[in-house]
Amino acid sequence: MSITTSYQDLNNIFNHNIRAKDLAEFLVSFDYDQPAKSVKEVMKGKGFSVVGVRKYGDVIGFVNVDELNNNGFITDYMEEINYENVISENEGIMETLNKLKKNEYYFVKILNHYGGIITRSDIKKITFRLWVYGTISIFEILLLDILRLQNHDENTITELLSENRINAGKRIFELRKNKDEFIDFLECLQLVDKLTICLLRNKSILANLNLSGREAQSLIHDIEYLRNQISHGNDYEKLDFDEFYKILKFIHNFIEKFENNELDYKLN
């Protein structure tokens, strides 16, 4: 296996420097003896679904807006925060996504106090979008590495891509050569081309990842869509959370298998 310096650099930047605390929002909280009716009005007005409950300055629990009615105090509706509701401020982003798959929100303990909250809506934040783009970029570098490990070049991929895709790569290659850019033909292939060769046209990888051709085609389409939306600063509204999670989980598992020499990418 050959892992390039650019891969290692990107991996350090995106997977070691961006953590759960970078996504967390400040946890709004109210004193435990506040009337439930007034707190509910504030929550609905501000669009809060969950807020903390304070006692003597510390957050001791939380309330959900859907559980509040107009009677009593918020302490009457309070739920305790336990370890199942908590995520570390230094949790990795993929690990954070894994938890958000199970629950829609988590509390973040900062300096030994519950000071933040992470929800599924945070996947739209710029910090998170940056992590996603970096993850897809790392993935694309590994796909290029696999093509080189398989000794592919301009001639060997003619039967693996359509004529239009080959010609598109050639146009980019010629343009870059004219600019005296030190680059090879494989680097001029688009993400969709690398995905097609490494997933759709490689039975060993499909079997290793337990994917059918139809599933691979769907993943290729979704990965390209997600990357393009982020590249152009657009939202990815066509993907619900489960679809979004599926894409990132697949890429994460692919990278992990590659790093651990568990990915069978032999030509077939």
KOLMI-784159 format. One line per 10 residues: number of its first residue (from 1); their letters; for each residue x, y, z of C-alpha. Coordinates in steps of 0.2 Angstrom, whole numbers, plus 5000, padded with zeros to 4 digits. Last residue first. Layout:
<atoms>
NUM = a = X,Y,Z; ...
</atoms>
This chain:
<atoms>
268 = nlkydlenne = 4949,4955,4940; 4962,4968,4946; 4966,4967,4964; 4958,4980,4975; 4955,4969,4990; 4954,4981,5005; 4960,4975,5022; 4977,4983,5021; 4972,4992,5037; 4973,5010,5029
258 = fkeifnhifk = 4963,5004,5015; 4950,4996,5026; 4949,5012,5036; 4947,5023,5021; 4933,5012,5014; 4924,5012,5031; 4925,5031,5032; 4918,5033,5014; 4904,5021,5018; 4900,5030,5034
248 = likyfedfdl = 4900,5046,5025; 4888,5041,5012; 4876,5031,5024; 4876,5046,5036; 4869,5058,5022; 4856,5045,5017; 4851,5044,5035; 4851,5062,5038; 4840,5066,5023; 4849,5069,5006
238 = keydnghsiq = 4840,5080,4993; 4843,5095,5004; 4862,5095,5001; 4864,5114,5004; 4874,5124,4991; 4892,5132,4993; 4897,5126,4976; 4910,5114,4982; 4898,5107,4995; 4884,5104,4982
228 = nrlyeidhil = 4897,5095,4971; 4904,5084,4984; 4887,5079,4990; 4881,5075,4972; 4896,5065,4967; 4895,5055,4983; 4876,5052,4980; 4878,5046,4962; 4893,5035,4966; 4883,5028,4980
218 = sqaergslnl = 4868,5024,4969; 4880,5015,4956; 4888,5005,4970; 4871,4999,4977; 4866,4994,4959; 4882,4985,4957; 4880,4975,4973; 4891,4979,4988; 4898,4968,5001; 4913,4979,5003
208 = nalisknrll = 4925,4965,4999; 4914,4959,4985; 4912,4976,4977; 4931,4979,4979; 4935,4962,4970; 4922,4965,4957; 4930,4981,4951; 4921,4990,4937; 4908,4999,4948; 4919,5003,4963
198 = citlkdvlql = 4937,5008,4958; 4933,5012,4940; 4917,5021,4942; 4923,5030,4958; 4938,5036,4949; 4927,5042,4934; 4915,5050,4946; 4929,5059,4955; 4935,5067,4938; 4950,5060,4929
188 = celfdifedk = 4964,5072,4927; 4975,5065,4940; 4975,5048,4930; 4983,5057,4915; 4999,5063,4925; 5003,5080,4932; 5018,5091,4933; 5010,5107,4926; 5018,5114,4911; 5003,5125,4907
178 = nkrlefirkg = 5001,5116,4890; 5002,5100,4900; 4988,5106,4911; 4977,5109,4895; 4982,5092,4888; 4977,5083,4903; 4960,5092,4905; 4956,5088,4887; 4961,5070,4889; 4950,5068,4905
168 = anirneslle = 4935,5074,4895; 4939,5062,4881; 4940,5047,4892; 4923,5052,4900; 4915,5054,4883; 4922,5038,4877; 4914,5029,4891; 4925,5022,4905; 4932,5005,4909; 4937,4999,4892
158 = titnedhnql = 4949,5014,4889; 4956,5012,4906; 4972,5003,4901; 4978,5016,4889; 4978,5032,4899; 4986,5023,4913; 4982,5010,4926; 4996,5001,4936; 4984,4993,4948; 4994,5003,4962
148 = rlidlllief = 4991,5018,4952; 4972,5016,4951; 4972,5012,4970; 4982,5028,4974; 4969,5038,4964; 4955,5031,4974; 4965,5035,4990; 4966,5053,4984; 4948,5053,4981; 4944,5047,4998
138 = isitgyvwlr = 4955,5060,5006; 4945,5073,4996; 4929,5066,5001; 4934,5068,5020; 4940,5085,5017; 4924,5091,5009; 4915,5083,5024; 4926,5091,5036; 4923,5108,5028; 4904,5105,5028
128 = ftikkidsrt = 4906,5102,5046; 4914,5118,5050; 4902,5128,5038; 4887,5121,5048; 4874,5111,5039; 4878,5095,5048; 4873,5105,5064; 4855,5101,5061; 4858,5084,5068; 4860,5091,5085
118 = iiggyhnlik = 4875,5096,5096; 4873,5104,5113; 4885,5114,5123; 4889,5120,5141; 4887,5105,5152; 4901,5108,5164; 4917,5099,5167; 4927,5111,5157; 4916,5108,5142; 4903,5094,5143
108 = vfyyenkklk = 4893,5092,5127; 4875,5087,5127; 4869,5076,5113; 4855,5078,5100; 4845,5068,5087; 4849,5051,5094; 4856,5034,5087; 4862,5041,5070; 4868,5056,5080; 4880,5044,5089
98 = nltemigene = 4888,5038,5073; 4889,5056,5067; 4899,5061,5082; 4911,5046,5080; 4913,5052,5062; 4917,5070,5069; 4930,5064,5082; 4925,5067,5100; 4935,5080,5109; 4920,5089,5117
88 = sivneyniee = 4915,5072,5123; 4897,5067,5119; 4883,5066,5132; 4865,5059,5132; 4870,5041,5135; 4881,5047,5149; 4866,5054,5159; 4857,5071,5159; 4842,5070,5170; 4825,5074,5163
78 = mydtifgnnn = 4816,5089,5169; 4797,5091,5167; 4793,5096,5185; 4809,5106,5186; 4802,5117,5172; 4789,5124,5184; 4770,5121,5186; 4757,5121,5172; 4757,5128,5154; 4763,5112,5146
68 = ledvnvfgiv = 4781,5106,5142; 4785,5089,5135; 4786,5095,5117; 4798,5108,5122; 4810,5095,5129; 4818,5099,5146; 4835,5097,5152; 4846,5092,5167; 4858,5098,5181; 4865,5113,5172
58 = dgykrvgvvs = 4876,5122,5185; 4873,5140,5192; 4865,5135,5208; 4852,5125,5199; 4850,5126,5180; 4839,5117,5168; 4846,5115,5150; 4836,5118,5134; 4829,5107,5120; 4818,5110,5105
48 = fgkgkmvekv = 4823,5129,5103; 4815,5138,5089; 4817,5155,5098; 4799,5159,5099; 4795,5141,5104; 4808,5140,5117; 4803,5157,5124; 4785,5152,5125; 4789,5135,5133; 4800,5144,5146
38 = skapqdydfs = 4785,5156,5150; 4773,5141,5152; 4785,5130,5162; 4787,5144,5176; 4805,5146,5181; 4811,5137,5197; 4824,5126,5188; 4834,5141,5182; 4834,5142,5163; 4847,5135,5150
28 = vlfealdkar = 4853,5139,5133; 4867,5126,5128; 4880,5135,5117; 4880,5127,5100; 4893,5112,5097; 4901,5109,5080; 4919,5114,5084; 4917,5105,5101; 4914,5089,5092; 4931,5089,5084
18 = inhnfinnld = 4940,5096,5069; 4959,5096,5071; 4963,5077,5071; 4952,5071,5056; 4952,5086,5045; 4970,5093,5046; 4979,5077,5050; 4970,5067,5037; 4973,5081,5024; 4992,5080,5028
8 = qysttism = 4993,5061,5027; 4984,5060,5011; 4995,5074,5003; 5010,5064,5009; 5004,5049,4999; 4999,5032,5006; 5006,5018,4996; 5000,5000,5000
</atoms>
